[in-house]
Structure formats: C-alpha cells, structure tokens
Amino acid sequence: MAKARLTDTRIAAFNPTSEGWLRDTETHLSVRARPSGAKTYFFRSTLAYRDIKMTIGEVGAVALPDARTKAQLWQGMIEDGRDPREVLKEQEQEHAAATAAKLAAAQAADRETSRREAPALDAWTAYVQARRPRWGEHIRFDHERVSCEGGQPITRGKCSTTDGTTQPGALRPLLLLPLAKIDNARVAAWLKTEVARRPGHAGLAFRLLRAFLNWCASHPDYADQVRADACTARSVRDEVPEVRAKDDCLQREQLRAWFEKVRQIPNPGISAYLQALLLTGARREELAALRWDDVGFQWSTLTIHDKVEGERTIPLTPYVGALMAALPRRNEWVFSSPASQSGRLIEHGKPHRQACAAAGIEGLTLHGLRRSFGTLAEWVEVPVGIVAQIMGHKPSATAEKHYRRRPVDLLRLWHTKIEGWVLTEAGIAQPTADQAPGLRVVGAR
C-alpha cells in the first residue's frame, strides 16, 4: 500500500491499472482506487489485533478535510478501546429511538388535540351507554330527545317548523362544542335563548346537562376537560327556570265528567289505560309496560315493575280487572297497539287532553291521575301506609321501613274500597265478586 500525505492533487493523480490503495501518512485514512475510476475513502486500523476497515464515502462526495476528521475521530475511539463500528451502531439505535420517541410524542399530541377538539357529543354517547342500564324508558327517551339532530319529517301533531321537520334537541348546540368549551358563559347564553322559546324543556335539558358534566368530572377520560363551574356559576343559576311543584288533581265533583268522556274514547286500550291509571295510582310508564304475564286473574293481583323496589304486587280490583279482561290479547302487552313499533301504547297523552277538554277540566296531566289516586283515597280514610304501598312510594318512617309488611289481601280490602268510592262518585257500578274476572264463588259442600 503506497503511503503519502493525501492531498486532492495526489488523489486525482492516483490512477492504478488495477485496484490499488493510497494511505495517508498522517492519519488512518486511505483511498481505494479501481480501474473504473471510482475512488473511495476508507478508515483502516486495528483493535485488539483485529483489522478494522470502515467506509467513509466516495471521493468527490466527501471533502478530504471531512474524511480526515472522521478518520481521526474513529482512531480516537480505538485508542480508548472502543470499536467505532459498535459506537456507530449504538448511535444509530439511539437516533432511531429518539426519532421514534419524537414521532410518538407528535402522534400523542395530535391525539390529545383531537380528543380536546372532539365534540362533547362523543362523551355524551359514552355517558348514555354507560348509564342506560340504570335508566327507565322515559329517562332514555328524554336523553335522546334533548340531543337529537332533528331534521326528521314531522309525522304527527301540528308542524311547528317552516319546513315540516323536527327541531334539533335543546342540548344539541352545546354538545357540538368541545367539552372544554362548555363553560358558564356559554351555558348561561344557551339557557337564556332556550328558556325564551321553551322554558319547561330548557329546565329538563339543563338538569340532564348538569348530570352529564358531573359524570364527566368523575371519568378519567374527560375529567381534565370539564369546566367545574359550567352549571354552578351565579350567571347560570340566574337563568335556570324555577321548577314549581305541580298540583293538578281530579276533584270529587269532576269524577263523573272525567269518566264519562274517557269512557267515550274510541280506542278501548287507551280508555282502559287512563281509567286504570287513576284507579291504581301507578306511574304512567309502569302501567303502559304491563304484560299479560304480570296480570294474575286467578288471584286478582297485578305485578308492577317500578323504579324504586324493582317490582311490587298490588290488588287487581274488580273494575280494573274487568277493563283488562275485555282487552284483546294481540301480543305480550296488556295495553297493546298495532300501530306502535313496540307493540304497546306510546302516545296516550293527546286522547286524555281531548277528553279533559270535553269534560271542562283544565291542566290535568297523566301524572296528575296518580296524584289524584293518593288524594281521593283520603275520602275513604285509608291509612297513609296502605296508599304508599299501592303507589310504590318509599316508606317514610321507621315503622313503615322495618315493621310493616302488608299482604295483598289487606291491600285489597282498602284498594277495593277506594275503587268503589271513586266509581260511586262517577256514577258507575263496581262489579261484584261474581262479575269480576278471576276466581268465582262456588257452592259449599
């Protein structure tokens, strides 16, 4: 191997007829030349009696001073007892790891940005799915209604929009914002607008929003995005419509007119449902979801699936039993409806409002019928605990909670009295034991 101090001139003049090497006298830098004219810088040295040869780069592509500096650097590693090849491999691995970490950080930052900029509707969907098993049908419907997109054709009632389609749910404008942007200023402005249009619905939507944000505050995926004072700031509370306790209730003197008009409703299922609602004191969805399996004609009982105890068994009084026995058994539902997708009654408020208007009774809601049962029962001087157990109210005193377990027969004694008094005031004869469905009195041996 020829040795000389490498210069650009010497390297250019080095043109052997076969492969040859020219080594620098000052460093461990060498140039390999081939007959084709290709010339390459190499680093050549030894470590622990082993030859080390490493490519630096093509002559022309790498400047000579840079090639000499790199050769000196690698020789310094060898003098320190390190193999430059291993050092370079470690550096490449560190560089690759640093690049991967930087890429991962960038991707994480993008995901975090996307998460924070995602509409609150995504969190709302997760919230509804998580809580759905604990909700009744009515609560599920409320959550769907306040968050719906709207724009669907109005198929019943009067059109309240210019294009004949449904309006977006009250919460929809807020849920389209990122969760972090739902602050007290936005909630207050939203409430002010919604209360002016539909105060009752706005109050419901606000309560659902407040529960949703409380859930988000306790969820690890959303806790860092929720604004703590979004629903609690003074500016928001000032806009919340006042919730007033309703007091709609049938009066004794209204019973005759109410029964007369309700019994004239063409749909026998709706007519029976409304009368049973008054005479059982049940919640409207509890009774609407009654199945034939829940009706015990043999022992005159009703099994009501409620939201408090899970279910309760109450008497099937003679008149209510006669109403149900006369209904057609189209499917599993007692109050069935061929026109309903679920197979049972869904829309029963409108016929009731029309019947009340014909009877001259204003403002009586379906829940008001439940309130009427508890109020009218006082005319018969029924013990308060009896009424509460029939209606499915939680016990309100220690004795009721721990020392009262009334059998259905005892409830039937009072429940039948309540029904008989109401029917008498309405001018309707209560069926006798022989006329009511279920067990029949037979002659004794």
C-alpha positions in Angstrom: 0.0 0.0 0.0 1.5 3.3 -1.1 1.9 5.9 1.6 1.8 9.7 1.1 0.3 12.7 2.6 -3.1 12.8 1.0 -4.0 15.9 -1.0 -6.6 16.5 -3.6 -3.9 16.6 -6.3 -2.3 13.3 -5.2 -5.7 11.6 -5.0 -6.6 12.9 -8.5 -3.3 11.6 -9.9 -3.7 8.2 -8.3 -5.0 6.0 -11.2 -3.6 2.5 -10.9 -4.3 -0.1 -13.7 -5.7 -2.5 -11.1 -7.3 -2.0 -7.7 -4.9 0.0 -5.5 -4.7 1.7 -2.2 -3.1 5.0 -1.2 -2.7 5.6 2.6 -2.4 8.9 4.4 0.9 9.2 6.3 -0.7 11.5 9.0 -4.0 9.6 9.8 -5.5 6.2 9.3 -7.3 7.5 6.2 -6.9 5.5 2.9 -8.2 5.9 -0.6 -9.1 2.9 -2.7 -9.0 3.3 -6.5 -10.4 0.9 -9.1 -9.7 0.7 -12.8 -13.1 2.1 -13.5 -12.0 5.4 -11.9 -14.1 5.0 -8.7 -12.3 6.2 -5.6 -13.5 5.7 -2.0 -12.3 7.0 1.4 -11.7 4.3 4.0 -10.7 4.2 7.6 -8.3 1.3 8.3 -6.9 0.5 11.7 -6.6 -2.4 14.3 -8.2 -3.1 17.7 -7.1 -6.0 19.8 -5.2 -7.5 16.9 -8.2 -7.3 14.7 -8.3 -5.3 11.4 -11.0 -2.7 11.1 -12.0 -1.3 7.8 -14.9 1.2 7.5 -16.2 3.1 4.5 -16.2 6.9 4.8 -17.6 7.9 1.4 -16.9 8.5 -2.2 -14.1 10.9 -3.2 -15.8 13.9 -4.5 -18.9 13.3 -2.5 -16.9 13.7 0.8 -14.3 16.5 1.1 -10.9 15.4 2.1 -10.7 17.5 5.4 -14.0 15.9 6.4 -12.8 12.4 5.7 -9.5 13.1 7.6 -11.5 14.5 10.6 -13.8 11.4 10.7 -10.7 9.1 10.5 -9.1 10.9 13.4 -12.4 10.7 15.4 -12.7 6.9 14.8 -9.0 6.4 15.6 -9.6 8.2 18.9 -12.3 5.7 19.7 -10.0 2.8 19.1 -7.3 4.4 21.3 -10.0 4.5 24.0 -10.6 0.8 23.5 -13.9 1.2 21.7 -14.8 -0.3 18.3 -16.1 2.6 16.1 -18.5 0.2 14.4 -20.2 -0.6 17.7 -20.2 3.1 18.6 -21.9 3.9 15.3 -24.4 1.1 15.8 -25.3 2.4 19.2 -25.6 6.0 17.9 -27.9 4.7 15.1 -30.0 2.9 17.6 -30.2 6.0 19.9 -31.1 8.1 16.9 -33.8 5.7 15.8 -35.1 5.6 19.3 -35.1 9.4 19.5 -36.8 9.6 16.2 -39.5 7.1 17.2 -40.0 8.9 20.5 -40.4 12.2 18.7 -42.8 10.7 16.3 -44.8 9.0 19.2 -44.9 12.4 21.0 -46.1 14.1 17.9 -48.8 11.5 17.4 -49.8 11.7 21.1 -50.0 15.4 20.8 -52.2 15.0 17.7 -54.5 12.6 19.5 -54.7 14.8 22.5 -55.6 17.8 20.3 -58.2 15.6 18.5 -59.6 14.5 21.9 -59.9 18.0 23.2 -61.4 19.3 20.0 -63.8 16.4 19.6 -67.4 17.4 20.1 -68.9 16.8 23.6 -71.4 14.6 21.7 -68.8 11.8 21.8 -68.6 12.0 25.6 -72.4 12.2 25.7 -72.8 9.0 23.7 -70.4 7.2 26.1 -72.3 8.6 29.1 -75.7 7.4 27.7 -74.3 4.0 27.0 -72.7 3.7 30.5 -75.9 4.8 32.3 -78.5 3.3 30.1 -78.9 0.0 32.1 -79.8 2.1 35.2 -82.4 4.2 33.5 -86.1 3.6 32.7 -87.5 4.0 29.3 -88.8 7.5 30.0 -85.3 8.8 31.0 -83.7 7.2 28.0 -86.3 8.9 25.8 -85.5 12.3 27.4 -81.8 11.9 26.7 -82.4 11.0 23.1 -84.9 13.9 22.7 -82.6 16.7 24.1 -79.6 15.5 22.0 -81.3 14.5 18.7 -80.1 16.0 15.4 -83.5 17.0 14.2 -84.5 17.4 10.6 -86.8 14.4 10.5 -90.2 14.7 9.0 -93.0 15.5 11.5 -95.4 12.6 11.3 -97.9 13.5 14.0 -99.3 16.6 15.6 -99.1 20.1 14.1 -96.0 21.2 12.3 -94.1 23.8 14.3 -91.4 24.4 11.8 -91.4 26.1 8.4 -90.0 23.1 6.6 -92.1 20.5 8.4 -89.2 18.7 10.1 -88.3 18.3 13.7 -86.1 20.7 15.5 -82.7 19.7 17.0 -82.7 18.8 20.6 -82.2 21.6 23.1 -78.7 20.4 24.1 -77.5 19.8 20.5 -75.8 23.2 20.1 -73.8 22.7 23.2 -72.9 19.1 22.5 -71.4 20.0 19.2 -68.8 22.1 21.0 -65.7 20.6 22.5 -66.3 19.6 26.1 -63.7 22.1 27.4 -65.6 25.0 25.7 -68.8 24.3 27.6 -68.2 26.9 30.3 -70.6 29.0 32.4 -70.8 31.9 29.8 -71.9 29.5 27.0 -74.3 27.6 29.3 -75.9 30.9 30.5 -76.3 32.2 27.0 -77.8 28.9 25.9 -80.2 28.9 28.8 -81.3 32.4 28.1 -82.2 31.5 24.5 -83.9 28.2 25.3 -85.9 29.5 28.2 -87.4 32.2 26.0 -88.5 29.5 23.5 -89.5 26.6 25.7 -88.9 27.0 29.4 -90.1 23.6 30.6 -87.9 21.7 28.1 -85.0 24.0 28.8 -85.2 23.2 32.5 -85.2 19.5 31.8 -82.2 19.9 29.3 -80.3 21.8 31.9 -80.7 19.1 34.6 -79.6 16.4 32.1 -76.6 18.6 31.1 -75.6 19.1 34.8 -75.8 15.3 35.5 -73.7 14.6 32.3 -71.0 17.1 33.3 -70.9 15.6 36.8 -70.3 12.2 35.3 -67.6 13.5 33.0 -65.9 15.1 36.1 -65.5 11.7 37.6 -64.5 9.9 34.4 -60.7 9.6 33.8 -61.1 10.3 30.1 -63.0 13.6 30.5 -62.1 14.9 33.9 -59.4 17.2 32.6 -61.7 18.8 30.1 -64.8 19.7 32.2 -65.3 23.2 33.4 -66.2 22.9 37.0 -68.4 25.9 37.2 -70.3 25.4 33.9 -73.6 24.7 35.7 -72.9 26.2 39.1 -71.9 29.8 38.4 -74.3 32.5 39.6 -74.7 33.7 36.0 -76.0 30.2 35.1 -78.3 29.7 38.1 -79.9 33.1 37.5 -81.1 31.8 34.1 -82.4 28.4 35.2 -86.3 28.4 35.2 -87.9 27.8 38.5 -89.3 24.3 39.0 -92.7 24.5 40.6 -94.3 21.5 42.1 -97.4 20.6 40.1 -100.7 20.3 41.9 -103.1 19.1 39.1 -105.6 16.7 40.6 -109.1 15.5 39.9 -111.7 16.8 42.4 -114.5 14.8 43.7 -117.1 16.7 41.7 -115.1 16.2 38.4 -115.0 12.4 38.6 -118.4 11.9 36.8 -117.5 14.2 33.9 -114.0 12.7 33.6 -115.1 9.1 33.5 -117.9 9.9 31.0 -115.5 11.5 28.5 -112.7 9.0 29.0 -115.0 6.0 28.5 -116.1 7.6 25.2 -112.6 7.5 23.8 -112.9 5.3 20.6 -109.7 3.3 21.4 -110.6 0.8 24.1 -107.0 0.3 25.1 -106.4 4.0 25.8 -109.7 4.3 27.6 -108.9 1.3 29.8 -105.4 2.5 30.4 -106.4 6.0 31.6 -109.1 4.6 33.9 -106.6 2.0 35.3 -104.0 4.8 35.8 -106.4 6.7 38.1 -107.7 3.6 39.9 -104.2 2.0 40.6 -102.1 5.1 41.3 -99.4 3.7 39.1 -96.8 5.7 37.2 -97.7 6.1 33.6 -94.8 4.1 32.2 -95.2 1.3 34.8 -98.7 0.7 33.7 -98.0 1.2 30.0 -95.3 -1.5 30.2 -97.7 -4.0 31.9 -97.6 -7.5 30.3 -100.2 -10.2 30.4 -97.8 -12.3 32.5 -98.0 -9.6 35.2 -101.8 -9.9 35.5 -103.0 -12.6 37.8 -106.6 -13.0 37.1 -106.8 -16.2 39.2 -105.6 -14.5 42.4 -106.6 -10.9 41.4 -103.1 -9.4 41.5 -101.0 -7.1 39.4 -97.2 -7.2 39.4 -95.9 -3.7 38.7 -92.3 -3.2 37.7 -91.3 0.0 39.3 -88.1 2.2 39.6 -88.0 2.0 43.4 -88.2 -1.6 44.6 -87.9 -3.3 41.2 -91.4 -4.6 41.4 -94.4 -4.6 43.7 -97.6 -6.7 43.8 -100.9 -4.9 44.2 -104.5 -6.0 44.1 -106.3 -6.3 40.8 -109.5 -4.6 41.8 -112.9 -5.7 40.3 -113.4 -2.8 37.8 -109.8 -2.6 36.7 -109.8 -6.4 36.3 -113.0 -6.2 34.1 -111.3 -3.5 31.9 -108.2 -5.6 31.3 -110.2 -8.8 30.7 -112.1 -7.1 27.9 -108.9 -6.0 26.1 -107.7 -8.0 23.1 -104.6 -10.2 23.5 -102.7 -9.2 20.4 -99.2 -9.7 21.9 -97.4 -9.7 25.3 -98.6 -6.2 26.2 -101.9 -5.6 28.1 -102.3 -2.1 26.5 -101.3 -3.1 23.0 -101.2 -1.0 19.9 -101.0 -2.5 16.4 -99.8 0.9 15.1 -96.9 1.2 17.5 -93.4 -0.1 16.6 -93.0 -1.5 20.1 -96.4 -3.1 20.0 -97.8 -1.2 23.0 -99.3 2.2 23.7 -96.9 5.1 23.5 -98.9 8.2 22.6 -101.7 8.4 25.2 -101.4 12.0 26.3 -103.3 13.5 23.4 -106.6 11.5 23.8 -106.5 12.3 27.5 -106.1 16.0 26.9 -109.0 15.9 24.4 -111.2 14.1 26.9 -110.3 16.6 29.7 -111.1 19.5 27.4 -114.5 17.9 26.5 -115.2 17.5 30.3 -114.2 21.1 31.0 -111.2 20.0 33.1 -108.0 22.1 32.6 -104.4 21.2 33.2 -104.8 17.6 34.3 -101.7 15.6 33.3 -101.2 11.8 33.3 -99.1 12.1 36.4 -102.0 14.2 37.9 -104.1 11.0 37.8 -101.5 9.3 40.0 -101.7 12.3 42.3 -105.5 12.1 42.2 -105.4 8.5 43.5 -103.5 9.4 46.6 -105.7 12.5 47.2 -109.1 10.8 46.6 -108.1 7.9 48.9 -108.4 10.2 51.9 -112.1 10.4 51.4 -112.2 6.7 52.4 -109.9 7.4 55.3 -107.3 4.8 54.0 -104.2 4.6 56.2 -101.3 6.5 54.5 -99.0 3.5 54.5 -101.6 1.5 52.5 -101.8 4.1 49.8 -98.0 4.5 49.7 -97.5 0.7 49.3 -100.1 0.5 46.5 -98.5 3.5 44.7 -94.9 2.2 45.1 -93.6 5.1 47.3 -90.7 4.5 49.5 -91.5 4.1 53.2 -91.2 7.5 55.0 -90.9 6.3 58.7 -89.0 3.7 60.7 -92.2 1.7 61.4 -93.0 1.6 57.7 -89.5 0.7 56.7 -88.9 -2.1 59.2 -92.2 -3.2 60.7 -94.9 -3.1 58.0 -95.2 -5.9 55.5 -98.9 -5.9 54.4 -100.1 -8.8 52.4 -102.0 -8.3 49.2 -105.3 -9.4 50.9 -105.0 -6.5 53.3 -104.2 -4.1 50.5 -107.2 -5.5 48.5 -109.6 -4.6 51.4 -108.7 -1.0 51.2 -108.0 -0.7 47.5 -111.4 -2.1 46.6 -112.9 0.5 48.9 -111.1 3.3 47.1 -112.2 2.0 43.7 -115.8 1.6 44.9 -115.9 5.1 46.3 -114.5 6.6 43.1 -116.9 4.7 40.9 -119.8 5.7 43.0 -118.9 9.3 42.7 -118.6 8.8 38.9 -122.0 7.1 38.7 -120.6 3.7 37.7 -121.4 0.4 39.4 -118.5 -1.6 40.7 -118.5 -5.2 39.6 -119.3 -7.7 42.2 -117.1 -10.7 43.0 -119.1 -12.9 40.7 -118.8 -10.4 37.8 -115.1 -9.7 38.2 -112.6 -11.9 36.3 -110.7 -14.4 38.3 -112.0 -16.7 41.0 -115.7 -17.4 41.2 -117.7 -18.2 44.2 -119.0 -21.8 44.2 -121.5 -23.5 46.4 -120.2 -25.1 49.6 -120.4 -28.8 50.1 
